[in-house]
Amino acid sequence: MTTDARAAGTGTRRWRARSLRARLTTVATLAVAVVLVAGALALSAALGTARTAALDDVVRERNDTLAALVADDRVPDALPVAQPGEVAQLLDVAGGVLATSTTASRTLPVVDPATLADWRERAGDDVLVVGTAASAYDDAARAAVRAVVYRDVPATLVTTVPATDVLGVLRALRVALLLVVPVLTAGFGVVLWAVLGRALAPVEQLRAAADRVALAGGPGSLPVPPGDDELGALARTLNAMLDRLEVAAARQRTFVADAAHELRSPVAAARAAVEVAAAHPGAYPVADLVADLGPQVARMQTLVEDLLVLARVGASAGERGPVDLAAVAAGAAASAAPVARARDVRVGVAGSASATGTVDGVGRVLRNLVENAVRHARSSVEVRVEDGPGVVRVVVDDDGAGVADADRERVFERFVRLDEARERDSGGTGLGLAIAREVARELGGDVRLEGAPTGGARAVLELPAG
């Protein structure tokens, strides 16, 4: 890396290390300084142009008046001028003075012959108005030059108006602006620093409160500034986020505690069986050990798989597309067939529709709903796919005992198993419906429970139409 690049990088880091208040004040003050300087230059230029144009009009008017006198051969002994400082001279081709105003000498021309010849050539048949840095009578003047004929002899009529007053005014203006611009810039910077301090004070309060919440590691809230402005909206949004984080943290703690509790029983049972088999190998045949360990291991495997599914919900949305609900429902029914045969439950699938989602996600939801219905049905489970405008539904009805109205939302909580479910569904983990709802909502749909016409429970899956 070159020295210039390292210096630039250091400068950038130092700039970013400054507070937002300092950076905003610096940038805004520099911008105001640039605007003031540009305005001062523009004002000076505009005033100079206007005053110079006014002098040009005056000197041209004087020249026109004297040209009329020369044309009528009525040139007086002293050429008339309006005010002191103005000079009017009628010069011959060689630069000699033919007539002059009382403000000039009869022997000293206002300009030297070389300049006069150049002005005469540039003027041609018109009037030439020029600025002269110095003449014989003024340090700076505006001159009007016209080629005339005086008593049949070529001559040049020159009138000048002093420009020293205009230049003095412009110099005074520039000096004033040179003093005023820094003062205004500094004043603006001080005021802006104070205003930004007051404006950013709520942000510092929010930061300090957020720091306290982070250090406490627990619930808390941020101060909401008075007024319905952007900072107030930000504070309310952050408070809502903290509330959601607290709810999520509490939910996570409950989830971990419930998971540990659910795993403790099968682990303890498996460990007890292993310890008994190790202590009394002759009294605990392998077949009995396998029979005792098999259900516990299967329960732990199911629980761990469900926990992994819950952990992955929301981690990756996946690529969504049209999903054939009839095919997915048939696959869910086939997956539940072993349990259905064991319980002598018939599973029927009817209807067809297409939804927007992922095959894996929709398949997971329907498998959980169908398997849950099979475990609680007495003799039959009906799966019906219903097409509709914008939203498609999959209805899963069973003829079991149903779910009371008060429990239809509670059963979607993690590890919640109703008393009837604990008696008849000893292999469940209490996560099936929770997984079904969370996956469905991730796909843009939802799952809810209702009462089935057969007296059991009805699970309704709604998804965006494909």
Secondary structure per residue as TSV (DSSP state, phi and psi in degrees):
chain	resnum	aa	ss	phi	psi
A	1	M	-	360.0	134.0
A	2	T	-	-74.5	165.3
A	3	T	H	-62.4	-40.4
A	4	D	H	-63.4	-41.7
A	5	A	H	-64.9	-42.0
A	6	R	H	-64.2	-39.9
A	7	A	H	-64.1	-41.7
A	8	A	H	-63.5	-42.0
A	9	G	H	-63.5	-40.6
A	10	T	H	-63.5	-42.5
A	11	G	H	-62.2	-40.5
A	12	T	H	-63.9	-42.9
A	13	R	H	-64.7	-40.2
A	14	R	H	-64.6	-39.7
A	15	W	H	-63.4	-44.5
A	16	R	H	-69.7	-23.8
A	17	A	H	-73.6	-18.1
A	18	R	S	-70.0	157.7
A	19	S	-	-69.1	158.1
A	20	L	H	-61.0	-37.3
A	21	R	H	-60.6	-44.9
A	22	A	H	-66.8	-41.7
A	23	R	H	-66.5	-43.7
A	24	L	H	-63.6	-42.1
A	25	T	H	-63.4	-43.6
A	26	T	H	-62.5	-49.2
A	27	V	H	-63.7	-46.8
A	28	A	H	-66.2	-39.2
A	29	T	H	-66.1	-42.7
A	30	L	H	-61.5	-41.6
A	31	A	H	-62.6	-42.7
A	32	V	H	-65.1	-40.0
A	33	A	H	-60.9	-43.0
A	34	V	H	-62.3	-43.9
A	35	V	H	-63.5	-42.5
A	36	L	H	-65.7	-42.7
A	37	V	H	-62.8	-45.6
A	38	A	H	-61.7	-40.2
A	39	G	H	-65.6	-39.3
A	40	A	H	-64.2	-44.3
A	41	L	H	-63.3	-42.2
A	42	A	H	-65.0	-41.0
A	43	L	H	-64.0	-44.4
A	44	S	H	-61.8	-44.2
A	45	A	H	-65.4	-41.9
A	46	A	H	-65.8	-42.7
A	47	L	H	-65.6	-42.6
A	48	G	H	-61.4	-42.0
A	49	T	H	-64.2	-43.1
A	50	A	H	-66.0	-45.4
A	51	R	H	-66.5	-38.5
A	52	T	H	-64.9	-40.8
A	53	A	H	-62.5	-37.4
A	54	A	H	-64.8	-42.5
A	55	L	H	-63.4	-39.2
A	56	D	H	-62.1	-40.5
A	57	D	H	-63.0	-40.7
A	58	V	H	-65.2	-48.6
A	59	V	H	-68.3	-31.3
A	60	R	H	-70.3	-41.0
A	61	E	H	-62.7	-42.2
A	62	R	H	-61.5	-42.1
A	63	N	H	-65.2	-41.7
A	64	D	H	-61.2	-42.3
A	65	T	H	-63.2	-45.0
A	66	L	H	-70.9	-33.3
A	67	A	H	-61.8	-36.6
A	68	A	H	-65.4	-38.8
A	69	L	H	-65.6	-40.6
A	70	V	H	-64.5	-41.4
A	71	A	H	-64.7	-32.8
A	72	D	T	-91.6	4.2
A	73	D	T	55.5	45.1
A	74	R	-	-120.9	36.9
A	75	V	-	-72.2	121.2
A	76	P	-	-75.9	172.3
A	77	D	S	-62.6	-38.0
A	78	A	E	-120.8	121.5
A	79	L	E	-65.2	135.0
A	80	P	-	-74.9	142.0
A	81	V	-	-131.4	157.8
A	82	A	S	-86.5	-34.8
A	83	Q	S	-149.8	160.7
A	84	P	T	-58.6	145.0
A	85	G	T	100.8	-26.7
A	86	E	-	-76.0	143.0
A	87	V	E	-127.1	135.9
A	88	A	E	-134.2	128.1
A	89	Q	E	-140.7	144.1
A	90	L	E	-109.2	113.8
A	91	L	E	-113.6	145.1
A	92	D	E	-81.4	-177.7
A	93	V	T	-62.5	-32.1
A	94	A	T	-83.7	-3.6
A	95	G	S	95.4	5.8
A	96	G	-	-75.2	152.2
A	97	V	E	-87.3	119.2
A	98	L	E	-93.3	-36.0
A	99	A	E	-155.8	152.1
A	100	T	E	-151.4	162.5
A	101	S	E	-83.3	167.5
A	102	T	T	-69.6	-12.4
A	103	T	T	-87.1	1.8
A	104	A	S	-135.6	164.5
A	105	S	-	-84.5	150.5
A	106	R	S	-79.4	-8.2
A	107	T	S	-114.4	-15.9
A	108	L	S	-109.8	107.9
A	109	P	-	-68.5	156.2
A	110	V	S	-67.3	-28.9
A	111	V	S	-136.2	162.0
A	112	D	-	-74.8	159.5
A	113	P	H	-58.3	-36.8
A	114	A	H	-64.8	-45.1
A	115	T	H	-65.0	-40.1
A	116	L	H	-60.7	-43.3
A	117	A	H	-63.2	-40.5
A	118	D	H	-64.0	-44.5
A	119	W	H	-63.0	-41.8
A	120	R	H	-63.1	-40.5
A	121	E	H	-66.5	-39.8
A	122	R	H	-70.8	-32.1
A	123	A	H	-71.6	-38.3
A	124	G	T	61.6	-126.3
A	125	D	T	-96.2	7.6
A	126	D	S	-119.5	-175.2
A	127	V	-	-95.1	132.0
A	128	L	E	-107.4	122.8
A	129	V	E	-107.7	120.6
A	130	V	E	-132.2	162.6
A	131	G	E	-103.4	136.2
A	132	T	E	-119.6	127.5
A	133	A	S	-64.9	-31.7
A	134	A	-	-157.1	140.8
A	135	S	-	-127.1	-175.5
A	136	A	S	-68.6	-17.2
A	137	Y	S	-122.4	-15.3
A	138	D	-	-139.9	148.6
A	139	D	S	-67.9	-33.8
A	140	A	S	-149.5	138.3
A	141	A	E	-154.3	164.2
A	142	R	E	-108.9	128.7
A	143	A	E	-120.5	139.8
A	144	A	E	-111.9	127.4
A	145	V	E	-121.8	133.6
A	146	R	E	-142.8	134.2
A	147	A	E	-80.9	125.3
A	148	V	E	-131.9	173.5
A	149	V	E	-120.4	118.9
A	150	Y	E	-115.6	110.3
A	151	R	T	52.8	50.3
A	152	D	T	67.8	15.4
A	153	V	E	-119.9	128.9
A	154	P	E	-58.7	135.2
A	155	A	E	-145.4	173.3
A	156	T	E	-130.8	127.7
A	157	L	E	-98.5	120.8
A	158	V	E	-121.6	126.6
A	159	T	E	-124.5	138.5
A	160	T	E	-130.6	149.5
A	161	V	E	-126.8	129.3
A	162	P	E	-60.8	138.7
A	163	A	-	-108.5	8.4
A	164	T	H	-65.5	-35.6
A	165	D	H	-64.0	-43.3
A	166	V	H	-62.3	-45.2
A	167	L	H	-63.4	-36.4
A	168	G	H	-64.1	-42.8
A	169	V	H	-61.8	-43.3
A	170	L	H	-64.8	-40.3
A	171	R	H	-63.5	-43.0
A	172	A	H	-63.1	-39.7
A	173	L	H	-64.0	-43.7
A	174	R	H	-63.4	-41.1
A	175	V	H	-63.4	-43.3
A	176	A	H	-61.6	-45.2
A	177	L	H	-65.5	-35.7
A	178	L	H	-61.6	-31.3
A	179	L	H	-87.2	-36.7
A	180	V	H	-73.8	-42.1
A	181	V	H	-58.6	-49.2
A	182	P	H	-61.6	-38.3
A	183	V	H	-64.8	-45.4
A	184	L	H	-63.0	-41.4
A	185	T	H	-63.2	-45.8
A	186	A	H	-63.7	-42.2
A	187	G	H	-62.3	-42.0
A	188	F	H	-61.7	-41.9
A	189	G	H	-62.1	-41.9
A	190	V	H	-64.6	-46.2
A	191	V	H	-63.1	-43.7
A	192	L	H	-63.6	-39.4
A	193	W	H	-59.3	-43.6
A	194	A	H	-67.7	-42.6
A	195	V	H	-64.4	-44.4
A	196	L	H	-64.1	-34.7
A	197	G	H	-60.4	-43.5
A	198	R	H	-69.8	-38.6
A	199	A	H	-69.5	-36.0
A	200	L	H	-90.5	-3.7
A	201	A	H	-57.6	-43.7
A	202	P	H	-61.4	-32.2
A	203	V	H	-65.5	-41.4
A	204	E	H	-64.9	-38.2
A	205	Q	H	-63.3	-41.6
A	206	L	H	-62.0	-43.6
A	207	R	H	-62.7	-45.3
A	208	A	H	-63.1	-42.2
A	209	A	H	-65.1	-41.1
A	210	A	H	-63.7	-36.7
A	211	D	H	-64.4	-41.0
A	212	R	H	-64.9	-40.8
A	213	V	H	-63.3	-41.9
A	214	A	H	-65.3	-41.0
A	215	L	H	-67.9	-37.0
A	216	A	H	-70.4	-27.9
A	217	G	T	66.4	23.0
A	218	G	S	-138.6	-164.6
A	219	P	-	-68.3	156.7
A	220	G	-	179.7	173.6
A	221	S	-	-142.1	159.1
A	222	L	-	-101.5	147.7
A	223	P	-	-67.5	137.4
A	224	V	-	-99.5	117.6
A	225	P	-	-63.3	148.6
A	226	P	S	-66.9	148.4
A	227	G	S	98.7	149.3
A	228	D	S	-97.2	65.7
A	229	D	S	-113.2	-170.1
A	230	E	H	-64.1	-38.5
A	231	L	H	-66.6	-39.6
A	232	G	H	-62.7	-43.0
A	233	A	H	-62.5	-40.6
A	234	L	H	-62.5	-44.6
A	235	A	H	-62.0	-43.6
A	236	R	H	-64.4	-39.4
A	237	T	H	-64.3	-42.8
A	238	L	H	-65.3	-38.2
A	239	N	H	-64.3	-41.0
A	240	A	H	-62.6	-39.5
A	241	M	H	-64.4	-42.1
A	242	L	H	-63.0	-39.2
A	243	D	H	-62.7	-43.3
A	244	R	H	-66.0	-38.1
A	245	L	H	-64.7	-38.8
A	246	E	H	-66.3	-41.7
A	247	V	H	-62.5	-43.0
A	248	A	H	-64.5	-40.0
A	249	A	H	-65.2	-43.2
A	250	A	H	-63.0	-39.6
A	251	R	H	-65.6	-37.6
A	252	Q	H	-66.6	-42.2
A	253	R	H	-62.0	-43.4
A	254	T	H	-63.5	-39.7
A	255	F	H	-62.7	-45.1
A	256	V	H	-64.0	-43.1
A	257	A	H	-63.5	-43.4
A	258	D	H	-65.8	-41.0
A	259	A	H	-61.8	-43.3
A	260	A	H	-62.4	-40.3
A	261	H	H	-66.0	-42.9
A	262	E	H	-66.7	-35.4
A	263	L	H	-78.0	-23.3
A	264	R	H	-62.5	-41.5
A	265	S	H	-64.3	-53.1
A	266	P	H	-65.4	-34.0
A	267	V	H	-66.1	-43.9
A	268	A	H	-63.9	-42.4
A	269	A	H	-63.9	-43.4
A	270	A	H	-64.3	-40.3
A	271	R	H	-66.6	-39.9
A	272	A	H	-62.7	-42.3
A	273	A	H	-64.4	-41.3
A	274	V	H	-65.6	-41.3
A	275	E	H	-65.5	-40.6
A	276	V	H	-64.2	-42.7
A	277	A	H	-64.9	-36.8
A	278	A	H	-70.5	-35.8
A	279	A	H	-77.9	-33.5
A	280	H	-	-131.8	72.2
A	281	P	T	-62.9	-32.0
A	282	G	T	-76.2	-29.0
A	283	A	T	-90.1	-4.5
A	284	Y	S	-127.1	87.6
A	285	P	-	-60.0	156.1
A	286	V	H	-60.6	-37.9
A	287	A	H	-62.4	-40.3
A	288	D	H	-68.5	-38.7
A	289	L	H	-62.3	-44.5
A	290	V	H	-62.4	-41.0
A	291	A	H	-64.0	-35.4
A	292	D	H	-78.2	-39.0
A	293	L	H	-78.8	-31.7
A	294	G	H	-53.6	-54.1
A	295	P	H	-62.5	-37.1
A	296	Q	H	-67.5	-43.1
A	297	V	H	-64.7	-42.4
A	298	A	H	-62.0	-39.9
A	299	R	H	-64.7	-43.8
A	300	M	H	-63.8	-39.5
A	301	Q	H	-63.0	-45.0
A	302	T	H	-62.2	-43.0
A	303	L	H	-64.2	-44.1
A	304	V	H	-64.4	-41.6
A	305	E	H	-61.9	-42.0
A	306	D	H	-65.5	-38.7
A	307	L	H	-63.7	-39.8
A	308	L	H	-64.6	-38.4
A	309	V	H	-62.5	-45.1
A	310	L	H	-63.2	-36.8
A	311	A	H	-67.2	-30.2
A	312	R	H	-85.7	-12.6
A	313	V	T	-64.4	124.9
A	314	G	T	88.5	-12.4
A	315	A	T	-75.1	-35.6
A	316	S	-	-144.9	117.2
A	317	A	-	-68.6	-30.9
A	318	G	-	75.0	165.6
A	319	E	-	-86.8	121.7
A	320	R	-	-94.2	152.1
A	321	G	E	-165.6	-174.4
A	322	P	E	-64.7	136.5
A	323	V	E	-125.0	128.1
A	324	D	E	-78.4	104.3
A	325	L	H	-68.2	-32.6
A	326	A	H	-63.1	-44.6
A	327	A	H	-66.4	-41.6
A	328	V	H	-66.5	-40.2
A	329	A	H	-64.0	-40.3
A	330	A	H	-63.2	-40.0
A	331	G	H	-64.2	-38.8
A	332	A	H	-64.9	-40.0
A	333	A	H	-64.7	-40.1
A	334	A	H	-65.2	-37.2
A	335	S	H	-65.7	-33.2
A	336	A	T	-87.7	-0.7
A	337	A	H	-59.2	-42.6
A	338	P	H	-59.0	-43.3
A	339	V	H	-67.8	-39.6
A	340	A	H	-62.5	-42.3
A	341	R	H	-65.2	-39.4
A	342	A	H	-65.2	-31.7
A	343	R	H	-99.0	1.6
A	344	D	T	59.6	49.6
A	345	V	-	-116.1	132.7
A	346	R	E	-91.9	135.3
A	347	V	E	-117.5	122.3
A	348	G	E	-117.7	145.1
A	349	V	E	-125.6	132.8
A	350	A	E	-143.3	155.7
A	351	G	-	87.9	167.2
A	352	S	-	-153.2	148.1
A	353	A	-	-170.1	167.0
A	354	S	E	-121.8	135.0
A	355	A	E	-122.2	163.2
A	356	T	E	-96.1	124.8
A	357	G	E	171.0	-155.5
A	358	T	-	-117.6	145.0
A	359	V	H	-62.0	-42.8
A	360	D	H	-64.2	-44.4
A	361	G	H	-65.5	-49.8
A	362	V	H	-63.8	-38.2
A	363	G	H	-61.9	-42.5
A	364	R	H	-61.6	-44.1
A	365	V	H	-62.1	-49.2
A	366	L	H	-68.3	-36.6
A	367	R	H	-61.0	-44.1
A	368	N	H	-64.3	-42.5
A	369	L	H	-66.7	-44.7
A	370	V	H	-67.6	-45.1
A	371	E	H	-63.4	-37.7
A	372	N	H	-64.3	-42.7
A	373	A	H	-64.9	-40.4
A	374	V	H	-63.0	-41.5
A	375	R	H	-66.8	-22.8
A	376	H	H	-109.3	-3.6
A	377	A	-	-79.4	155.5
A	378	R	S	-88.6	-44.5
A	379	S	S	-142.8	-22.3
A	380	S	E	-151.5	152.0
A	381	V	E	-133.4	129.0
A	382	E	E	-114.0	126.2
A	383	V	E	-112.1	122.4
A	384	R	E	-129.3	126.7
A	385	V	E	-97.1	125.7
A	386	E	E	-121.7	124.2
A	387	D	-	-85.5	152.1
A	388	G	-	-162.1	166.0
A	389	P	S	-72.4	114.5
A	390	G	S	85.3	-34.6
A	391	V	E	-135.0	133.8
A	392	V	E	-112.1	153.0
A	393	R	E	-127.2	147.7
A	394	V	E	-122.2	117.0
A	395	V	E	-105.3	127.3
A	396	V	E	-117.5	110.1
A	397	D	E	-107.9	138.5
A	398	D	E	-126.7	164.6
A	399	D	-	-108.3	33.7
A	400	G	S	-83.0	-155.1
A	401	A	S	-77.5	-16.0
A	402	G	-	80.9	179.5
A	403	V	-	-125.8	130.7
A	404	A	-	-62.6	152.5
A	405	D	G	-55.9	-39.2
A	406	A	G	-68.1	-19.7
A	407	D	G	-104.1	0.2
A	408	R	T	-70.6	-21.3
A	409	E	T	-95.7	-32.9
A	410	R	G	-66.3	-29.2
A	411	V	G	-69.5	-13.6
A	412	F	G	-85.6	-4.9
A	413	E	S	-76.7	153.6
A	414	R	T	-69.8	136.5
A	415	F	T	66.6	15.5
A	416	V	-	-87.8	123.2
A	417	R	-	-133.2	122.8
A	418	L	-	-69.6	163.9
A	419	D	H	-59.1	-41.9
A	420	E	H	-64.9	-35.4
A	421	A	H	-69.0	-36.1
A	422	R	H	-66.1	-32.6
A	423	E	H	-75.2	-42.3
A	424	R	H	-100.5	-15.1
A	425	D	-	-124.4	59.1
A	426	S	T	-64.6	-19.6
A	427	G	T	-90.8	-3.4
A	428	G	-	-76.8	160.3
A	429	T	-	-108.7	-9.8
A	430	G	S	79.8	13.7
A	431	L	-	-115.5	-9.5
A	432	G	H	-59.5	-51.1
A	433	L	H	-70.9	-35.3
A	434	A	H	-61.6	-43.5
A	435	I	H	-64.0	-43.1
A	436	A	H	-59.2	-45.5
A	437	R	H	-68.5	-44.2
A	438	E	H	-66.0	-40.2
A	439	V	H	-67.8	-40.7
A	440	A	H	-62.3	-42.6
A	441	R	H	-68.0	-32.7
A	442	E	H	-64.5	-29.7
A	443	L	T	-86.3	2.8
A	444	G	T	91.8	10.7
A	445	G	-	-119.4	-153.0
A	446	D	E	-164.1	165.1
A	447	V	E	-130.7	138.0
A	448	R	E	-143.1	162.5
A	449	L	E	-109.8	141.4
A	450	E	E	-136.9	-177.9
A	451	G	E	-90.6	136.0
A	452	A	-	-88.1	149.9
A	453	P	T	-59.5	-24.8
A	454	T	T	-81.1	0.8
A	455	G	S	97.6	-13.1
A	456	G	S	-91.6	-146.9
A	457	A	E	-103.6	148.2
A	458	R	E	-120.6	120.8
A	459	A	E	-101.0	127.6
A	460	V	E	-116.9	119.0
A	461	L	E	-101.9	124.6
A	462	E	E	-115.0	133.7
A	463	L	E	-137.1	155.6
A	464	P	E	-62.0	139.2
A	465	A	B	-65.3	145.6
A	466	G	-	-90.1	360.0
